[in-house]
Amino acid sequence: MNTLASTFQCLNDLSAGSVIREYAVAGATAAMFYMEAVRTYNLDVFVMLPPQTGSILSMEPLYSELKRSGYSFDAEHVIINGVPVQFIPSYCTLSDEAMKHTMLLDYDGVSVPVLKPEYLVALWIDAGGAKRIQRARDLASSESVHGVMLDEILDRFGLEIR
Amino acid sequence: MSVDEKHEAVEEAARIFAAKEEWHRKQAALPIKEKMRIMLELQKQDYPFLKARGVLRSWEKPWDCEA
């Protein structure tokens, strides 16, 4: 039977190779390391890609590697050991900074780089949408979030929790 | 409602809200593996309802894994 730990291990193996420089668990799955369980249907993974020659960012080397490794694709997801994983290239200065400040957390013996809760809140506010804003509020009110750090990040990126 | 009854109702509501908050705090403090187990269970519970609504996206089904 597949396990979540084996999915995280696969991501670690990928980041040890050449197709991604680093990764970090994001979204609701990341939030669950800090707050109570929530429903989610995919595992969001932020990735930093190695420098590329073309002017357009391509996920092709990563997808080709995953295809070669035998993983199947479903819409915009790659099914890794039973888990639909959505790879999201770091897309802005906020996500770049978030990826530089990940926490290495243990999941059943596997070290998993997870975005810090303060950055998760900021990224959700930045992305917008009712569900994300609600989750940002829930996470911001949890004991895991450092209020001063969160305020500093929100301030610097011109964001606020409404 | 008398002043005393209103005061009691306010206290009772405060007690209920505090108890709920404590429950959520305990849920958040569960080990991560236990929280993932809960999330996988929520996916299984949702599945028949999502399927019945006919709006199921191809990947929108319980993860084929254990916590």
gemmi code that builds the backbone of each chain (N, CA, C; Angstrom):
import gemmi

chains = {
    "A": [
        ("MET", (0.850, -1.210, 0.000), (0.000, 0.000, 0.000), (0.881, 1.254, 0.000)),
        ("ASN", (0.467, 2.238, -0.828), (1.179, 3.520, -0.838), (1.057, 4.204, 0.523)),
        ("THR", (2.042, 5.003, 0.837), (1.942, 5.826, 2.043), (2.325, 7.261, 1.680)),
        ("LEU", (1.837, 8.195, 2.490), (2.197, 9.594, 2.271), (3.697, 9.806, 2.431)),
        ("ALA", (4.279, 9.062, 3.360), (5.721, 9.198, 3.568), (6.484, 8.834, 2.294)),
        ("SER", (5.985, 7.824, 1.565), (6.683, 7.427, 0.329), (6.551, 8.517, -0.738)),
        ("THR", (5.429, 9.251, -0.710), (5.279, 10.377, -1.647), (6.303, 11.469, -1.313)),
        ("PHE", (6.422, 11.781, -0.036), (7.401, 12.799, 0.364), (8.831, 12.335, 0.034)),
        ("GLN", (9.080, 11.033, 0.227), (10.423, 10.519, -0.082), (10.711, 10.672, -1.574)),
        ("CYS", (9.691, 10.411, -2.397), (9.866, 10.570, -3.848), (10.223, 12.021, -4.183)),
        ("LEU", (9.548, 12.960, -3.523), (9.840, 14.386, -3.760), (11.272, 14.712, -3.329)),
        ("ASN", (11.709, 14.127, -2.218), (13.094, 14.331, -1.778), (14.074, 13.785, -2.813)),
        ("ASP", (13.752, 12.604, -3.358), (14.635, 12.005, -4.375), (14.705, 12.893, -5.612)),
        ("LEU", (13.537, 13.438, -5.983), (13.499, 14.339, -7.157), (14.379, 15.562, -6.934)),
        ("SER", (14.292, 16.130, -5.742), (15.046, 17.361, -5.486), (16.548, 17.078, -5.343)),
        ("ALA", (16.885, 15.802, -5.132), (18.309, 15.446, -5.092), (18.866, 15.295, -6.506)),
        ("GLY", (17.976, 15.189, -7.492), (18.393, 15.066, -8.889), (18.583, 16.428, -9.527)),
        ("SER", (18.461, 16.452, -10.860), (18.786, 17.703, -11.564), (17.567, 18.455, -12.094)),
        ("VAL", (16.364, 17.873, -11.973), (15.211, 18.522, -12.605), (14.564, 19.611, -11.750)),
        ("ILE", (14.748, 19.513, -10.439), (14.334, 20.644, -9.590), (15.463, 20.973, -8.613)),
        ("ARG", (15.593, 22.263, -8.310), (16.641, 22.671, -7.366), (16.194, 22.406, -5.941)),
        ("GLU", (14.971, 22.790, -5.655), (14.403, 22.528, -4.332), (12.884, 22.534, -4.416)),
        ("TYR", (12.280, 22.005, -3.376), (10.816, 22.016, -3.338), (10.347, 22.337, -1.934)),
        ("ALA", (9.083, 22.693, -1.821), (8.483, 22.910, -0.504), (7.006, 22.559, -0.578)),
        ("VAL", (6.545, 21.856, 0.422), (5.116, 21.541, 0.496), (4.375, 22.838, 0.836)),
        ("ALA", (3.303, 23.092, 0.089), (2.535, 24.325, 0.271), (1.050, 23.969, 0.434)),
        ("GLY", (0.210, 24.971, 0.411), (-1.236, 24.753, 0.439), (-1.743, 24.104, 1.715)),
        ("ALA", (-2.899, 23.463, 1.579), (-3.581, 22.905, 2.753), (-2.765, 21.807, 3.429)),
        ("THR", (-2.039, 21.027, 2.618), (-1.231, 19.951, 3.214), (-0.160, 20.548, 4.126)),
        ("ALA", (0.453, 21.622, 3.673), (1.454, 22.293, 4.512), (0.792, 22.842, 5.772)),
        ("ALA", (-0.383, 23.443, 5.596), (-1.067, 24.064, 6.736), (-1.362, 23.049, 7.834)),
        ("MET", (-1.609, 21.792, 7.421), (-1.950, 20.775, 8.422), (-0.789, 20.460, 9.360)),
        ("PHE", (0.414, 20.832, 8.971), (1.535, 20.677, 9.902), (1.381, 21.667, 11.069)),
        ("TYR", (0.563, 22.705, 10.878), (0.447, 23.765, 11.888), (-0.953, 23.915, 12.487)),
        ("MET", (-1.975, 23.453, 11.757), (-3.341, 23.654, 12.237), (-4.125, 22.340, 12.115)),
        ("GLU", (-5.396, 22.395, 12.467), (-6.173, 21.156, 12.440), (-6.395, 20.664, 11.009)),
        ("ALA", (-6.782, 19.396, 10.892), (-6.964, 18.776, 9.582), (-8.054, 19.487, 8.786)),
        ("VAL", (-7.811, 19.643, 7.498), (-8.803, 20.238, 6.591), (-8.933, 19.342, 5.368)),
        ("ARG", (-10.017, 19.530, 4.629), (-10.185, 18.772, 3.390), (-9.250, 19.341, 2.325)),
        ("THR", (-8.615, 18.453, 1.598), (-7.881, 18.891, 0.415), (-7.841, 17.737, -0.550)),
        ("TYR", (-7.673, 18.036, -1.820), (-7.695, 16.971, -2.823), (-6.403, 16.884, -3.619)),
        ("ASN", (-5.482, 17.797, -3.340), (-4.187, 17.657, -4.003), (-3.073, 18.134, -3.082)),
        ("LEU", (-1.903, 17.711, -3.439), (-0.728, 18.112, -2.658), (0.006, 19.173, -3.478)),
        ("ASP", (-0.067, 20.414, -3.012), (0.620, 21.507, -3.708), (2.095, 21.489, -3.344)),
        ("VAL", (2.914, 21.534, -4.367), (4.354, 21.548, -4.139), (4.970, 22.697, -4.920)),
        ("PHE", (5.580, 23.636, -4.216), (6.301, 24.720, -4.886), (7.673, 24.189, -5.275)),
        ("VAL", (8.097, 24.525, -6.485), (9.425, 24.087, -6.919), (10.243, 25.260, -7.444)),
        ("MET", (11.522, 25.172, -7.186), (12.499, 26.067, -7.809), (13.156, 25.237, -8.907)),
        ("LEU", (13.062, 25.714, -10.128), (13.645, 24.962, -11.247), (15.083, 25.415, -11.479)),
        ("PRO", (15.907, 24.525, -12.023), (17.274, 24.950, -12.350), (17.245, 26.017, -13.454)),
        ("PRO", (18.308, 26.802, -13.588), (18.320, 27.815, -14.651), (18.063, 27.175, -16.013)),
        ("GLN", (17.263, 27.860, -16.834), (16.932, 27.325, -18.154), (17.436, 28.270, -19.230)),
        ("THR", (17.610, 27.708, -20.433), (18.165, 28.529, -21.515), (17.102, 29.396, -22.194)),
        ("GLY", (15.906, 28.868, -22.356), (14.848, 29.611, -23.059), (14.291, 30.737, -22.207)),
        ("SER", (13.491, 31.602, -22.851), (12.908, 32.728, -22.116), (11.603, 32.333, -21.422)),
        ("ILE", (11.035, 31.197, -21.837), (9.783, 30.735, -21.214), (10.093, 29.577, -20.270)),
        ("LEU", (9.598, 29.699, -19.046), (9.820, 28.667, -18.038), (9.156, 27.365, -18.477)),
        ("SER", (9.933, 26.284, -18.473), (9.369, 25.013, -18.900), (9.410, 23.984, -17.780)),
        ("MET", (8.272, 23.323, -17.594), (8.178, 22.248, -16.599), (8.510, 20.900, -17.266)),
        ("GLU", (8.797, 20.945, -18.577), (8.970, 19.716, -19.343), (10.058, 18.781, -18.776)),
        ("PRO", (11.237, 19.322, -18.405), (12.253, 18.391, -17.860), (11.744, 17.633, -16.631)),
        ("LEU", (11.001, 18.319, -15.769), (10.452, 17.690, -14.565), (9.416, 16.635, -14.945)),
        ("TYR", (8.486, 17.009, -15.841), (7.452, 16.053, -16.238), (8.047, 14.847, -16.970)),
        ("SER", (9.053, 15.104, -17.804), (9.688, 13.984, -18.525), (10.327, 13.013, -17.542)),
        ("GLU", (10.989, 13.562, -16.543), (11.630, 12.720, -15.531), (10.581, 11.877, -14.791)),
        ("LEU", (9.453, 12.516, -14.472), (8.395, 11.789, -13.758), (7.785, 10.706, -14.652)),
        ("LYS", (7.627, 11.029, -15.941), (7.106, 10.016, -16.883), (8.075, 8.846, -16.967)),
        ("ARG", (9.364, 9.184, -17.080), (10.397, 8.133, -17.154), (10.359, 7.243, -15.918)),
        ("SER", (10.041, 7.848, -14.785), (9.995, 7.080, -13.531), (8.706, 6.280, -13.398)),
        ("GLY", (7.802, 6.425, -14.372), (6.588, 5.604, -14.395), (5.373, 6.214, -13.714)),
        ("TYR", (5.442, 7.492, -13.333), (4.284, 8.114, -12.688), (3.265, 8.531, -13.736)),
        ("SER", (1.988, 8.415, -13.372), (0.937, 8.771, -14.325), (0.502, 10.218, -14.107)),
        ("PHE", (-0.160, 10.758, -15.122), (-0.611, 12.148, -15.081), (-2.129, 12.177, -15.140)),
        ("ASP", (-2.706, 13.115, -14.399), (-4.154, 13.247, -14.385), (-4.467, 14.736, -14.345)),
        ("ALA", (-4.986, 15.256, -15.463), (-5.165, 16.705, -15.609), (-3.833, 17.394, -15.285)),
        ("GLU", (-3.837, 18.340, -14.376), (-2.584, 19.049, -14.078), (-1.812, 18.402, -12.918)),
        ("HIS", (-2.183, 17.174, -12.577), (-1.546, 16.502, -11.454), (-0.680, 15.325, -11.896)),
        ("VAL", (0.317, 15.070, -11.093), (1.112, 13.860, -11.269), (0.759, 12.964, -10.079)),
        ("ILE", (0.382, 11.739, -10.373), (-0.007, 10.836, -9.282), (1.251, 10.146, -8.761)),
        ("ILE", (1.656, 10.559, -7.583), (2.871, 9.983, -6.992), (2.472, 9.131, -5.795)),
        ("ASN", (2.609, 7.844, -5.978), (2.241, 6.870, -4.933), (0.822, 7.121, -4.403)),
        ("GLY", (-0.097, 7.337, -5.341), (-1.513, 7.479, -4.980), (-1.945, 8.895, -4.642)),
        ("VAL", (-1.013, 9.849, -4.645), (-1.343, 11.224, -4.258), (-1.251, 12.151, -5.473)),
        ("PRO", (-2.324, 12.900, -5.776), (-2.238, 13.858, -6.895), (-1.403, 15.070, -6.485)),
        ("VAL", (-0.245, 15.170, -7.079), (0.688, 16.245, -6.731), (0.633, 17.316, -7.815)),
        ("GLN", (0.489, 18.559, -7.384), (0.485, 19.664, -8.335), (1.778, 20.455, -8.133)),
        ("PHE", (2.625, 20.433, -9.138), (3.884, 21.174, -9.056), (3.650, 22.607, -9.519)),
        ("ILE", (4.042, 23.552, -8.684), (3.840, 24.964, -8.995), (5.208, 25.657, -8.948)),
        ("PRO", (5.693, 26.140, -10.103), (6.977, 26.842, -10.050), (6.829, 28.123, -9.242)),
        ("SER", (7.835, 28.421, -8.427), (7.771, 29.648, -7.626), (7.521, 30.816, -8.583)),
        ("TYR", (6.506, 31.611, -8.285), (5.990, 32.538, -9.292), (6.109, 34.012, -8.942)),
        ("CYS", (6.611, 34.331, -7.755), (6.705, 35.754, -7.406), (7.746, 35.924, -6.297)),
        ("THR", (8.051, 37.168, -5.964), (9.080, 37.397, -4.936), (8.635, 36.842, -3.583)),
        ("LEU", (7.328, 36.893, -3.317), (6.822, 36.348, -2.052), (7.053, 34.836, -1.987)),
        ("SER", (6.742, 34.130, -3.073), (6.936, 32.666, -3.052), (8.434, 32.329, -3.050)),
        ("ASP", (9.242, 33.145, -3.743), (10.707, 32.924, -3.707), (11.208, 33.030, -2.271)),
        ("GLU", (10.753, 34.082, -1.592), (11.196, 34.302, -0.205), (10.680, 33.177, 0.702)),
        ("ALA", (9.433, 32.778, 0.480), (8.851, 31.693, 1.285), (9.688, 30.425, 1.156)),
        ("MET", (10.153, 30.163, -0.059), (10.933, 28.938, -0.280), (12.315, 29.000, 0.351)),
        ("LYS", (12.792, 30.217, 0.594), (14.104, 30.351, 1.256), (13.980, 30.134, 2.765)),
        ("HIS", (12.754, 30.157, 3.276), (12.561, 30.053, 4.723), (11.690, 28.861, 5.108)),
        ("THR", (11.894, 27.742, 4.425), (11.061, 26.571, 4.729), (11.487, 25.960, 6.072)),
        ("MET", (10.601, 25.156, 6.631), (10.929, 24.407, 7.838), (11.080, 22.938, 7.416)),
        ("LEU", (12.115, 22.295, 7.919), (12.300, 20.879, 7.631), (11.604, 20.091, 8.735)),
        ("LEU", (10.470, 19.492, 8.402), (9.656, 18.823, 9.421), (9.617, 17.321, 9.160)),
        ("ASP", (9.417, 16.591, 10.219), (9.419, 15.132, 10.096), (8.024, 14.605, 9.771)),
        ("TYR", (7.955, 13.731, 8.769), (6.712, 13.009, 8.540), (7.036, 11.524, 8.515)),
        ("ASP", (6.735, 10.839, 9.585), (6.936, 9.393, 9.651), (8.357, 8.989, 9.244)),
        ("GLY", (9.326, 9.755, 9.743), (10.726, 9.411, 9.479), (11.317, 10.056, 8.238)),
        ("VAL", (10.500, 10.777, 7.483), (10.992, 11.453, 6.267), (11.028, 12.957, 6.530)),
        ("SER", (12.151, 13.594, 6.211), (12.250, 15.043, 6.373), (11.535, 15.735, 5.218)),
        ("VAL", (10.641, 16.647, 5.563), (9.826, 17.296, 4.527), (9.988, 18.817, 4.639)),
        ("PRO", (10.449, 19.481, 3.556), (10.495, 20.942, 3.591), (9.079, 21.511, 3.449)),
        ("VAL", (8.665, 22.271, 4.430), (7.289, 22.795, 4.460), (7.355, 24.321, 4.580)),
        ("LEU", (6.526, 25.028, 3.833), (6.501, 26.487, 3.958), (6.136, 26.870, 5.388)),
        ("LYS", (6.722, 27.958, 5.856), (6.390, 28.439, 7.209), (4.952, 28.950, 7.225)),
        ("PRO", (4.296, 28.835, 8.389), (2.877, 29.238, 8.438), (2.651, 30.715, 8.093)),
        ("GLU", (3.592, 31.583, 8.481), (3.425, 33.021, 8.197), (3.402, 33.255, 6.680)),
        ("TYR", (4.240, 32.516, 5.947), (4.265, 32.666, 4.483), (3.024, 32.038, 3.843)),
        ("LEU", (2.550, 30.936, 4.428), (1.313, 30.329, 3.898), (0.161, 31.338, 3.979)),
        ("VAL", (0.073, 32.000, 5.140), (-0.989, 33.008, 5.310), (-0.831, 34.101, 4.254)),
        ("ALA", (0.390, 34.611, 4.096), (0.628, 35.699, 3.143), (0.317, 35.264, 1.706)),
        ("LEU", (0.719, 34.040, 1.356), (0.470, 33.551, -0.013), (-1.019, 33.373, -0.275)),
        ("TRP", (-1.754, 32.907, 0.718), (-3.206, 32.750, 0.548), (-3.874, 34.112, 0.386)),
        ("ILE", (-3.443, 35.079, 1.187), (-4.043, 36.420, 1.058), (-3.716, 36.993, -0.312)),
        ("ASP", (-2.468, 36.808, -0.718), (-2.029, 37.325, -2.013), (-2.826, 36.691, -3.160)),
        ("ALA", (-3.065, 35.383, -3.059), (-3.788, 34.687, -4.135), (-5.271, 35.045, -4.129)),
        ("GLY", (-5.808, 35.337, -2.955), (-7.213, 35.729, -2.854), (-8.179, 34.570, -3.008)),
        ("GLY", (-9.463, 34.883, -3.025), (-10.497, 33.838, -3.082), (-11.023, 33.567, -1.686)),
        ("ALA", (-12.334, 33.366, -1.595), (-12.986, 33.244, -0.287), (-12.406, 32.116, 0.561)),
        ("LYS", (-12.177, 30.951, -0.066), (-11.705, 29.796, 0.708), (-10.295, 30.047, 1.244)),
        ("ARG", (-9.441, 30.613, 0.380), (-8.051, 30.862, 0.811), (-8.011, 31.918, 1.919)),
        ("ILE", (-8.834, 32.949, 1.778), (-8.847, 34.010, 2.802), (-9.317, 33.427, 4.141)),
        ("GLN", (-10.323, 32.556, 4.085), (-10.811, 31.932, 5.317), (-9.718, 31.076, 5.955)),
        ("ARG", (-9.021, 30.314, 5.105), (-7.939, 29.464, 5.635), (-6.816, 30.330, 6.206)),
        ("ALA", (-6.556, 31.453, 5.528), (-5.512, 32.370, 6.025), (-5.899, 32.871, 7.411)),
        ("ARG", (-7.155, 33.226, 7.571), (-7.638, 33.703, 8.884), (-7.490, 32.612, 9.938)),
        ("ASP", (-7.919, 31.383, 9.574), (-7.833, 30.263, 10.527), (-6.389, 30.022, 10.946)),
        ("LEU", (-5.514, 29.990, 9.942), (-4.110, 29.707, 10.254), (-3.491, 30.863, 11.047)),
        ("ALA", (-3.833, 32.096, 10.669), (-3.265, 33.267, 11.348), (-3.645, 33.288, 12.828)),
        ("SER", (-4.801, 32.721, 13.136), (-5.239, 32.742, 14.539), (-4.724, 31.534, 15.323)),
        ("SER", (-3.972, 30.666, 14.654), (-3.459, 29.485, 15.362), (-2.204, 29.844, 16.153)),
        ("GLU", (-1.875, 28.960, 17.083), (-0.722, 29.213, 17.952), (0.599, 29.087, 17.203)),
        ("SER", (0.569, 28.465, 16.012), (1.817, 28.247, 15.269), (2.362, 29.517, 14.641)),
        ("VAL", (1.481, 30.485, 14.451), (1.888, 31.683, 13.703), (2.488, 32.732, 14.639)),
        ("HIS", (3.649, 33.222, 14.238), (4.319, 34.286, 14.981), (3.742, 35.621, 14.478)),
        ("GLY", (2.950, 36.261, 15.332), (2.214, 37.460, 14.918), (3.089, 38.579, 14.388)),
        ("VAL", (4.199, 38.830, 15.055), (5.077, 39.930, 14.634), (5.679, 39.622, 13.264)),
        ("MET", (6.107, 38.365, 13.095), (6.699, 37.969, 11.813), (5.666, 38.070, 10.693)),
        ("LEU", (4.444, 37.614, 10.987), (3.386, 37.679, 9.975), (3.115, 39.138, 9.580)),
        ("ASP", (2.982, 40.006, 10.586), (2.708, 41.423, 10.303), (3.811, 42.041, 9.449)),
        ("GLU", (5.038, 41.655, 9.756), (6.192, 42.195, 9.020), (6.135, 41.767, 7.553)),
        ("ILE", (5.807, 40.494, 7.324), (5.727, 39.986, 5.940), (4.574, 40.668, 5.193)),
        ("LEU", (3.424, 40.717, 5.859), (2.246, 41.321, 5.213), (2.526, 42.786, 4.870)),
        ("ASP", (3.150, 43.469, 5.804), (3.489, 44.883, 5.618), (4.393, 45.067, 4.410)),
        ("ARG", (5.432, 44.259, 4.372), (6.443, 44.399, 3.320), (5.858, 44.130, 1.939)),
        ("PHE", (4.885, 43.209, 1.871), (4.305, 42.876, 0.571), (2.966, 43.585, 0.328)),
        ("GLY", (2.656, 44.539, 1.193), (1.440, 45.336, 0.996), (0.163, 44.515, 1.077)),
        ("LEU", (0.153, 43.559, 2.003), (-1.021, 42.682, 2.139), (-1.684, 42.919, 3.485)),
        ("GLU", (-2.957, 42.602, 3.574), (-3.629, 42.661, 4.879), (-4.748, 41.636, 4.946)),
        ("ILE", (-4.994, 41.166, 6.175), (-6.105, 40.221, 6.371), (-7.360, 41.048, 6.573)),
        ("ARG", (-8.343, 40.835, 5.722), (-9.590, 41.604, 5.891), (-10.630, 40.752, 6.599)),
    ],
    "B": [
        ("MET", (-36.828, 37.938, 29.062), (-35.695, 37.365, 29.803), (-35.237, 38.372, 30.869)),
        ("SER", (-35.101, 37.874, 32.101), (-34.675, 38.768, 33.183), (-33.181, 39.080, 33.039)),
        ("VAL", (-32.732, 40.080, 33.818), (-31.311, 40.448, 33.779), (-30.443, 39.262, 34.206)),
        ("ASP", (-30.890, 38.556, 35.247), (-30.135, 37.393, 35.729), (-30.076, 36.286, 34.675)),
        ("GLU", (-31.226, 36.049, 34.032), (-31.277, 35.007, 32.994), (-30.360, 35.370, 31.822)),
        ("LYS", (-30.381, 36.658, 31.477), (-29.538, 37.113, 30.370), (-28.056, 36.935, 30.733)),
        ("HIS", (-27.729, 37.270, 31.956), (-26.347, 37.129, 32.428), (-25.925, 35.658, 32.352)),
        ("GLU", (-26.824, 34.764, 32.782), (-26.524, 33.327, 32.739), (-26.350, 32.840, 31.306)),
        ("ALA", (-27.186, 33.355, 30.409), (-27.108, 32.955, 28.993), (-25.772, 33.394, 28.391)),
        ("VAL", (-25.354, 34.597, 28.737), (-24.063, 35.105, 28.235), (-22.928, 34.223, 28.741)),
        ("GLU", (-22.991, 33.872, 30.026), (-21.934, 33.015, 30.608), (-21.919, 31.638, 29.959)),
        ("GLU", (-23.120, 31.104, 29.710), (-23.224, 29.774, 29.091), (-22.659, 29.805, 27.667)),
        ("ALA", (-22.999, 30.864, 26.934), (-22.479, 30.990, 25.563), (-20.959, 31.096, 25.588)),
        ("ALA", (-20.422, 31.869, 26.517), (-18.968, 32.027, 26.626), (-18.314, 30.682, 26.936)),
        ("ARG", (-18.975, 29.880, 27.807), (-18.429, 28.575, 28.160), (-18.413, 27.651, 26.929)),
        ("ILE", (-19.505, 27.689, 26.168), (-19.590, 26.840, 24.964), (-18.514, 27.241, 23.946)),
        ("PHE", (-18.357, 28.560, 23.725), (-17.361, 29.033, 22.751), (-15.942, 28.657, 23.206)),
        ("ALA", (-15.696, 28.763, 24.498), (-14.365, 28.425, 25.017), (-14.092, 26.931, 24.845)),
        ("ALA", (-15.126, 26.113, 25.079), (-14.967, 24.658, 24.927), (-14.672, 24.306, 23.470)),
        ("LYS", (-15.365, 24.999, 22.542), (-15.127, 24.740, 21.111), (-13.699, 25.129, 20.729)),
        ("GLU", (-13.299, 26.279, 21.230), (-11.942, 26.751, 20.939), (-10.899, 25.761, 21.446)),
        ("GLU", (-11.132, 25.226, 22.615), (-10.214, 24.245, 23.206), (-10.183, 22.973, 22.359)),
        ("TRP", (-11.350, 22.570, 21.865), (-11.419, 21.374, 21.011), (-10.589, 21.595, 19.734)),
        ("HIS", (-10.750, 22.762, 19.113), (-9.994, 23.056, 17.881), (-8.493, 23.123, 18.171)),
        ("ARG", (-8.142, 23.670, 19.361), (-6.731, 23.756, 19.733), (-6.140, 22.352, 19.870)),
        ("LYS", (-6.916, 21.448, 20.462), (-6.448, 20.064, 20.619), (-6.332, 19.361, 19.266)),
        ("GLN", (-7.291, 19.639, 18.375), (-7.226, 19.043, 17.033), (-5.962, 19.499, 16.309)),
        ("ALA", (-5.639, 20.781, 16.446), (-4.450, 21.339, 15.791), (-3.170, 20.736, 16.357)),
        ("ALA", (-3.225, 20.330, 17.631), (-2.026, 19.808, 18.295), (-1.817, 18.305, 18.061)),
        ("LEU", (-2.736, 17.666, 17.345), (-2.575, 16.229, 17.075), (-1.302, 16.002, 16.262)),
        ("PRO", (-0.717, 14.811, 16.355), (0.448, 14.505, 15.511), (0.064, 14.615, 14.034)),
        ("ILE", (1.014, 15.045, 13.220), (0.720, 15.282, 11.795), (0.169, 14.022, 11.113)),
        ("LYS", (0.681, 12.854, 11.476), (0.195, 11.623, 10.831), (-1.291, 11.401, 11.150)),
        ("GLU", (-1.682, 11.717, 12.356), (-3.080, 11.579, 12.749), (-3.946, 12.570, 11.968)),
        ("LYS", (-3.423, 13.790, 11.771), (-4.193, 14.793, 11.015), (-4.356, 14.360, 9.546)),
        ("MET", (-3.308, 13.747, 9.001), (-3.407, 13.256, 7.611), (-4.428, 12.110, 7.535)),
        ("ARG", (-4.449, 11.275, 8.581), (-5.436, 10.187, 8.632), (-6.859, 10.776, 8.616)),
        ("ILE", (-7.058, 11.837, 9.368), (-8.375, 12.502, 9.403), (-8.707, 13.060, 8.020)),
        ("MET", (-7.721, 13.706, 7.397), (-7.945, 14.290, 6.072), (-8.323, 13.205, 5.052)),
        ("LEU", (-7.630, 12.059, 5.098), (-7.947, 10.960, 4.173), (-9.351, 10.425, 4.436)),
        ("GLU", (-9.742, 10.384, 5.697), (-11.087, 9.934, 6.059), (-12.131, 10.928, 5.545)),
        ("LEU", (-11.845, 12.227, 5.659), (-12.767, 13.249, 5.145), (-12.953, 13.094, 3.631)),
        ("GLN", (-11.865, 12.793, 2.924), (-11.964, 12.575, 1.474), (-12.907, 11.415, 1.161)),
        ("LYS", (-12.773, 10.322, 1.943), (-13.629, 9.142, 1.716), (-15.090, 9.466, 1.993)),
        ("GLN", (-15.320, 10.262, 3.040), (-16.704, 10.618, 3.387), (-17.333, 11.519, 2.323)),
        ("ASP", (-16.520, 12.421, 1.768), (-17.012, 13.367, 0.761), (-17.343, 12.708, -0.571)),
        ("TYR", (-16.571, 11.662, -0.880), (-16.582, 11.108, -2.229), (-17.980, 10.784, -2.774)),
        ("PRO", (-18.818, 10.030, -2.022), (-20.149, 9.718, -2.579), (-20.984, 10.962, -2.864)),
        ("PHE", (-20.842, 11.993, -2.035), (-21.622, 13.224, -2.236), (-21.141, 13.978, -3.468)),
        ("LEU", (-19.830, 14.074, -3.611), (-19.271, 14.758, -4.781), (-19.656, 14.014, -6.059)),
        ("LYS", (-19.578, 12.686, -5.981), (-19.887, 11.847, -7.144), (-21.352, 12.031, -7.538)),
        ("ALA", (-22.233, 12.048, -6.554), (-23.670, 12.193, -6.811), (-23.993, 13.535, -7.464)),
        ("ARG", (-23.208, 14.567, -7.136), (-23.445, 15.893, -7.714), (-22.991, 15.970, -9.166)),
        ("GLY", (-22.186, 14.980, -9.580), (-21.758, 14.922, -10.969), (-20.752, 15.980, -11.357)),
        ("VAL", (-20.119, 16.593, -10.387), (-19.150, 17.636, -10.715), (-17.723, 17.172, -10.403)),
        ("LEU", (-17.594, 15.867, -10.275), (-16.306, 15.319, -9.874), (-15.240, 15.505, -10.948)),
        ("ARG", (-14.136, 16.147, -10.568), (-13.019, 16.218, -11.497), (-12.236, 14.919, -11.386)),
        ("SER", (-11.482, 14.595, -12.429), (-10.883, 13.255, -12.507), (-10.031, 12.921, -11.283)),
        ("TRP", (-9.355, 13.918, -10.727), (-8.459, 13.630, -9.601), (-9.149, 13.804, -8.248)),
        ("GLU", (-10.420, 14.227, -8.301), (-11.117, 14.587, -7.065), (-11.701, 13.350, -6.377)),
        ("LYS", (-10.849, 12.491, -5.979), (-11.290, 11.270, -5.299), (-10.309, 10.978, -4.173)),
        ("PRO", (-10.682, 10.081, -3.282), (-9.775, 9.818, -2.151), (-8.395, 9.381, -2.631)),
        ("TRP", (-7.392, 9.874, -1.967), (-6.027, 9.484, -2.311), (-5.862, 7.990, -2.073)),
        ("ASP", (-5.157, 7.362, -2.998), (-4.938, 5.921, -2.901), (-3.683, 5.659, -2.054)),
        ("CYS", (-3.782, 6.039, -0.810), (-2.627, 5.827, 0.074), (-3.088, 5.825, 1.529)),
        ("GLU", (-2.195, 5.376, 2.351), (-2.437, 5.436, 3.798), (-1.623, 6.584, 4.369)),
        ("ALA", (-2.070, 7.057, 5.528), (-1.300, 8.118, 6.187), (0.050, 7.561, 6.626)),
    ],
}
model = gemmi.Model(1)
for chain_id, residues in chains.items():
    chain = gemmi.Chain(chain_id)
    for i, (resn, *xyz) in enumerate(residues, 1):
        res = gemmi.Residue()
        res.name, res.seqid = resn, gemmi.SeqId(i, " ")
        for name, pos in zip(("N", "CA", "C"), xyz):
            atom = gemmi.Atom()
            atom.name, atom.element = name, gemmi.Element(name[0])
            atom.pos, atom.b_iso = gemmi.Position(*pos), 0.0
            res.add_atom(atom)
        chain.add_residue(res)
    model.add_chain(chain)
structure = gemmi.Structure()
structure.add_model(model)
structure.setup_entities()
